[in-house]
Amino acid sequence: MDNERKLIKFLASSGFSVVLEFGNIEEMKEYEEKIKNAELQCEVIPDFNLNFDQADLFMDMRSPECRAQFDLEDWI
């Protein structure tokens, strides 16, 4: 079982800091590539804690509800 978190953090075109968590590496890399192709700063981060870390938006992309609400194109 893979317990490693798959997180990326990027600065959206609006200036908001966004953190996305994924269920698999392939999907994370796909989003990371799209963000970097939009010439936005993006980094893989090892961990994130909602109580202590800062981000304007955190989306758990493992959740179908979050996936339905988040459109990457709106942020890049």
N, C-alpha and C positions, 0 to 999 in steps of 0.2 A: 504494500500500500504506500502510495506517494503522499507524504505529509508536508512536503515542501510547498510553501506559499508561492503563488505565481502572481506577482504584483508589478504593475508599471505605474509610474507617476509622470505626469506631463503638465506643462503650462499651456493651457488652452489659448486660442486666439483672443478670447475675451479677457485674458489675464488671470482667470481662475486656475487654481491648482487642483488637478483631478487625479485621483488614484482609482485604478481598476484592478479587481482581483478576478482571476480566471481559474477554471477547473483543469486546464491542460496547457502545456507549453506551446503547442501549435497555434492555438487560438490567440494566446498572449503575443506571440511573435507576429501574427497577422496584424493585430491592432498596432503593435509597436512600429511595424513597417509603414502602415498608413499614416501614423502620426509623424514619423520622421520624414516621409515623402512630402508632407505638408510643411516641412521645414520648421517644425516645432521641437522644442527641447523635450526629450523623453528619456527616462531611465528605468531600468529594472531595479526594484528595491527588494531587500530580503525580508522585510517585515513591516507591519503597519498596525498601530493601535489606535482605535477611534477615540479613546479617552486622553491620549497623550500626544499623538502626532497631529500635525496640522495639514489639512487639505480643505478646500472649499467644497469639494464633492467627493464622496467615496461611493463607488458602485460595485456591488458583488455580482459580477457577470455570470456566476454559477447559478444565480437565481433567475428563473424565467420572468418574473415580474420586473426585476431590474433590467434585464435584457430588452424587454418590451418598452421600457421607459427611456432607455439611453440610446441616442442616435449619435454616433461618433462624428458624423458630418456636421452636426450642429456645433461641435466644439472645435473643429479644425477649420 
